[in-house]
Amino acid sequence: MTDDSGPTASPSCDGEAVLSLRDATLRFGERTLWSHLDLDVRAGEFVAILGANGSGKSSLLKAILGQVALSSGTATFLGRPIARGNRRIGYVPQQKLADEGVPLRAQDLVALGVDGHRFGFPLPNRQRRQAVDALIRQVHAQPYRRRPLSLLSGGEQQRLRVAQALAGEPRLLLCDEPLLSLDLAYQATISELVDTSRRANPLGVLFVTHDINPVLSMVDRVLYLAGGQIRVGTPDEVLRSDVLSELYGSRVDVIRTHGRIVVVGTPDDTHPHAGHDHTATGSPAEQRR
């Protein structure tokens, strides 16, 4: 459960609640991933989702996207029940390199976000082109807009996926480990793009990550999932030895050093979160550059 009896909202964000979860529970068969989650995400708020492998981080995003149904409780977006395919909810997936020979160019991928959801005729060429141009400028991808996707690095492709996610003018942006396999420079670039977008629009952000350090300075609150339990609060409130030790039921040490957070002693040796202060390696395409 959360740390208090009511829904938790960021103390630093005064915008309206774009997403509200009440007593939300998700089970698969006999297994409960998480339960009794009360959460409001407000316009302009950046919430990092952390936790061990299999704790239900990505499943939470799927529930918000309407791809899986809550086992109990409610989820509303802009005051209405969650519906699958809502364009006002943007989604940035994990970095995945395009297969060699894929005919799409960078600008074609962004264009799919503009009118790829439409049936029948696409938008008029001029209107479509203007929308794509604006999105490409927003993520600073002009130098390679006409290059084939397969020739772009993982970080360059992630820029385009951010642009694609912003095409529907979302009020909520869901990011499912978008920094995975990126080098440190592109981790910073993608994080800053998301942060700039949420402040400019403004929009709520739920950001699943295995390492909070690239986004630590941007995060308003942390949602931590472990062993079916939940903690929500500021990074200083949640990322503490006593809090994580209680969540995991065993000794966990949180060490802060040189502006970074290192978590030591989680029961899951493959625990993917901020815990392991590691340097991500670039994708093969990035390594070729």
Buried (B, 14 or more C-beta within 10 A) or exposed (E): BBEEEEBBBBEEBEBEBBBBBBBBBBBEEEEBBBBBBBBBBBBBBBBBBBBBEBBBBBBBBBBBBBEBEBBEBEBBBBEEEBEEEBEEBBBBBBBEBBEEEBEBBBBBBBBBBBBEEEEEEEBEEEEBBEBBBBBBEBBEBEEBBEBBBBBBBBBBBBBBBBBBBBBBEBBBBBBBBBBBBBBBEBBBBBBEBBBEBBEEBBBBBBBBBBBBBBBBEBBBBBBBBBBBBBBBBBBEEBBBBEBBBBBBEEEBEBEEEEEBBBBEBBEBEEBBBBBBBEEBEBBEBBEEE
